Amino acid sequence: MLWLRPQAMIYGKVVTEEGEPVPRAEIQVLRQSFRDGRRVMLPVAWLGGQDDGGFAIGNLEAGTYYVRATPNRAAAADRHVRTDRRLIEEDYVTTFWPNAIDGSSAVPIFISAGAELRGIEVRLRKASVYRIRGKAIELGPAQAASQATLSLRSANDYPADNLNVILANSGEFEFERVLPGTYIIEASLDSRASTPVRKRLFGRRMLTVGNGNVEDFLIQLGEPAQITGKFTVEGRLTWTSPVQVLLIPVDGTHNTSAIAVRNDGAFQLSGIVPDVYRVKVAGLPDKSYVKTIHFSGQTANAGLVDLTAGDGSIEILVSSEAAELSGVVRNGRGETALGAVVQIWNDANIVRSVTANQDGSFHIAGLAPGEYSLIAWEEVVPELSQDPNFRRRFQPWTTLVSVREASMTNLTMIGVPRELSAAEASQ
């Protein structure tokens, strides 16, 4: 049977600090998520506002959201207030509901299934904004990257304003209306239009904008990294599916790269954007785990490899002696908790989740030896359960366990009552 869930609506308006309507602002609805224990916000809906500043966003599932608005630069009038002495501009900037410039200060909105939430007024803030001017060049031999594509994003994982970039034929660029903060500039170039041999070039640099403009910023574009590797197994394993090595960017700014491991254990990844990655292996049998990862002869702690310097080699050792956990989840009355969600994590905040069966039982395989924490939820908002700070509120329901190679541990857990997790989620 197909169950249809009623969709929710958010109605609101975008106004200035003085309460005047902001015509045709860009509206985004975002949901909170976590990557390696760090908070990120992911857009789930966006649209253009109306001439009177009003907006209506539908087709939303029940959950917790954040709303932000960006002024339409073409529609804004008299938006600049310039102080000639310091060459500072003041402008209306992207603002989270109700009036926060920084995403870390944004107020969440909880909406239930099928609800119509009205009166969400985003009051745009004015702030001092600055510009970033610089030049993009190609390495070896150095020349202007006149056809490069550049982007600027906030380094703290909150979405930045949609900033315009001006790129001249000389490779010089300018970002306008930038708030103080730490940013990452990324550049890419497909040179097939200007050279006989097609090649992809990439560049990436971090910078901080203080209380002034940034001038003469240089970003260099070079060829992507080429990674070779070797995959070896300690013990005996039976493979039921193809094994893949994945490089997942820590900051999530571009796509994951993956390659299938050959029968001899060799693999090669090409065209890798210089960045810091977490190495993961997909398709391992249940009784195995990644024991060690080495990059260019050095231990890759927590699976992190720094490819900003270019090429390298990865060696992955897999053991066939993984630990396993089994157990049952019960509620406060001693009854089995059907459909409870069990989470397990370690110091690195790497969370895995499984759903209990009809009899409340669960099984987690493929664990590396070490210390883990577990918690079971009768019901919980998924994005909140990924938040380490939220989980810390439920220490009495958290189970600590230590596992060894090839060990099997059995647990009985009491699930966090749905009423309690809902009450904490609403705070």
ChimeraX attribute file (.defattr): number of C-alpha atoms within 10 A of each C-alpha:
attribute: neighborCount
match mode: 1-to-1
recipient: residues
	/A:1	3
	/A:2	4
	/A:3	5
	/A:4	6
	/A:5	10
	/A:6	13
	/A:7	16
	/A:8	19
	/A:9	19
	/A:10	20
	/A:11	15
	/A:12	18
	/A:13	23
	/A:14	32
	/A:15	22
	/A:16	16
	/A:17	14
	/A:18	9
	/A:19	12
	/A:20	13
	/A:21	19
	/A:22	26
	/A:23	22
	/A:24	24
	/A:25	28
	/A:26	20
	/A:27	25
	/A:28	19
	/A:29	20
	/A:30	20
	/A:31	18
	/A:32	19
	/A:33	17
	/A:34	18
	/A:35	16
	/A:36	15
	/A:37	16
	/A:38	15
	/A:39	17
	/A:40	19
	/A:41	18
	/A:42	17
	/A:43	15
	/A:44	11
	/A:45	15
	/A:46	15
	/A:47	15
	/A:48	19
	/A:49	24
	/A:50	17
	/A:51	13
	/A:52	15
	/A:53	21
	/A:54	20
	/A:55	21
	/A:56	18
	/A:57	20
	/A:58	13
	/A:59	12
	/A:60	20
	/A:61	17
	/A:62	18
	/A:63	17
	/A:64	19
	/A:65	20
	/A:66	21
	/A:67	25
	/A:68	27
	/A:69	30
	/A:70	23
	/A:71	26
	/A:72	17
	/A:73	12
	/A:74	8
	/A:75	12
	/A:76	14
	/A:77	9
	/A:78	6
	/A:79	14
	/A:80	15
	/A:81	11
	/A:82	13
	/A:83	10
	/A:84	8
	/A:85	6
	/A:86	10
	/A:87	10
	/A:88	18
	/A:89	20
	/A:90	17
	/A:91	22
	/A:92	22
	/A:93	22
	/A:94	28
	/A:95	25
	/A:96	27
	/A:97	22
	/A:98	21
	/A:99	19
	/A:100	18
	/A:101	19
	/A:102	15
	/A:103	20
	/A:104	14
	/A:105	12
	/A:106	17
	/A:107	15
	/A:108	19
	/A:109	16
	/A:110	13
	/A:111	19
	/A:112	16
	/A:113	14
	/A:114	16
	/A:115	15
	/A:116	15
	/A:117	17
	/A:118	12
	/A:119	9
	/A:120	18
	/A:121	19
	/A:122	27
	/A:123	26
	/A:124	30
	/A:125	19
	/A:126	18
	/A:127	17
	/A:128	19
	/A:129	22
	/A:130	23
	/A:131	17
	/A:132	20
	/A:133	19
	/A:134	16
	/A:135	20
	/A:136	28
	/A:137	22
	/A:138	21
	/A:139	14
	/A:140	9
	/A:141	7
	/A:142	11
	/A:143	14
	/A:144	19
	/A:145	26
	/A:146	18
	/A:147	18
	/A:148	24
	/A:149	15
	/A:150	22
	/A:151	15
	/A:152	22
	/A:153	19
	/A:154	18
	/A:155	17
	/A:156	17
	/A:157	19
	/A:158	16
	/A:159	18
	/A:160	17
	/A:161	18
	/A:162	16
	/A:163	14
	/A:164	14
	/A:165	16
	/A:166	13
	/A:167	21
	/A:168	16
	/A:169	11
	/A:170	14
	/A:171	19
	/A:172	19
	/A:173	21
	/A:174	19
	/A:175	19
	/A:176	16
	/A:177	21
	/A:178	25
	/A:179	25
	/A:180	16
	/A:181	14
	/A:182	14
	/A:183	20
	/A:184	16
	/A:185	16
	/A:186	20
	/A:187	21
	/A:188	22
	/A:189	20
	/A:190	15
	/A:191	16
	/A:192	11
	/A:193	10
	/A:194	9
	/A:195	9
	/A:196	8
	/A:197	8
	/A:198	11
	/A:199	15
	/A:200	15
	/A:201	21
	/A:202	24
	/A:203	24
	/A:204	20
	/A:205	14
	/A:206	14
	/A:207	15
	/A:208	13
	/A:209	17
	/A:210	13
	/A:211	14
	/A:212	16
	/A:213	18
	/A:214	18
	/A:215	12
	/A:216	11
	/A:217	15
	/A:218	14
	/A:219	22
	/A:220	21
	/A:221	25
	/A:222	22
	/A:223	21
	/A:224	22
	/A:225	20
	/A:226	17
	/A:227	18
	/A:228	16
	/A:229	19
	/A:230	17
	/A:231	20
	/A:232	13
	/A:233	16
	/A:234	13
	/A:235	10
	/A:236	11
	/A:237	16
	/A:238	11
	/A:239	11
	/A:240	9
	/A:241	10
	/A:242	12
	/A:243	19
	/A:244	18
	/A:245	21
	/A:246	18
	/A:247	22
	/A:248	20
	/A:249	21
	/A:250	17
	/A:251	17
	/A:252	12
	/A:253	13
	/A:254	11
	/A:255	10
	/A:256	13
	/A:257	18
	/A:258	19
	/A:259	15
	/A:260	18
	/A:261	18
	/A:262	14
	/A:263	10
	/A:264	9
	/A:265	15
	/A:266	14
	/A:267	21
	/A:268	17
	/A:269	18
	/A:270	14
	/A:271	15
	/A:272	19
	/A:273	25
	/A:274	21
	/A:275	21
	/A:276	17
	/A:277	22
	/A:278	19
	/A:279	21
	/A:280	16
	/A:281	19
	/A:282	13
	/A:283	13
	/A:284	20
	/A:285	17
	/A:286	18
	/A:287	20
	/A:288	26
	/A:289	23
	/A:290	20
	/A:291	16
	/A:292	15
	/A:293	22
	/A:294	19
	/A:295	20
	/A:296	14
	/A:297	11
	/A:298	11
	/A:299	15
	/A:300	19
	/A:301	12
	/A:302	13
	/A:303	17
	/A:304	20
	/A:305	24
	/A:306	16
	/A:307	19
	/A:308	16
	/A:309	11
	/A:310	16
	/A:311	17
	/A:312	16
	/A:313	16
	/A:314	21
	/A:315	21
	/A:316	22
	/A:317	15
	/A:318	20
	/A:319	21
	/A:320	22
	/A:321	23
	/A:322	24
	/A:323	24
	/A:324	23
	/A:325	17
	/A:326	14
	/A:327	16
	/A:328	23
	/A:329	29
	/A:330	21
	/A:331	20
	/A:332	11
	/A:333	8
	/A:334	9
	/A:335	12
	/A:336	21
	/A:337	27
	/A:338	18
	/A:339	19
	/A:340	28
	/A:341	24
	/A:342	23
	/A:343	19
	/A:344	20
	/A:345	18
	/A:346	14
	/A:347	12
	/A:348	9
	/A:349	18
	/A:350	13
	/A:351	20
	/A:352	13
	/A:353	17
	/A:354	15
	/A:355	17
	/A:356	23
	/A:357	17
	/A:358	12
	/A:359	14
	/A:360	21
	/A:361	21
	/A:362	21
	/A:363	16
	/A:364	19
	/A:365	16
	/A:366	20
	/A:367	22
	/A:368	21
	/A:369	18
	/A:370	13
	/A:371	13
	/A:372	17
	/A:373	16
	/A:374	18
	/A:375	24
	/A:376	28
	/A:377	26
	/A:378	22
	/A:379	19
	/A:380	19
	/A:381	14
	/A:382	14
	/A:383	14
	/A:384	19
	/A:385	22
	/A:386	25
	/A:387	20
	/A:388	17
	/A:389	11
	/A:390	13
	/A:391	15
	/A:392	11
	/A:393	12
	/A:394	14
	/A:395	9
	/A:396	10
	/A:397	18
	/A:398	20
	/A:399	16
	/A:400	13
	/A:401	14
	/A:402	12
	/A:403	18
	/A:404	16
	/A:405	18
	/A:406	18
	/A:407	14
	/A:408	14
	/A:409	16
	/A:410	12
	/A:411	13
	/A:412	13
	/A:413	23
	/A:414	24
	/A:415	23
	/A:416	24
	/A:417	17
	/A:418	15
	/A:419	12
	/A:420	14
	/A:421	21
	/A:422	13
	/A:423	9
	/A:424	13
	/A:425	15
	/A:426	10
	/A:427	6
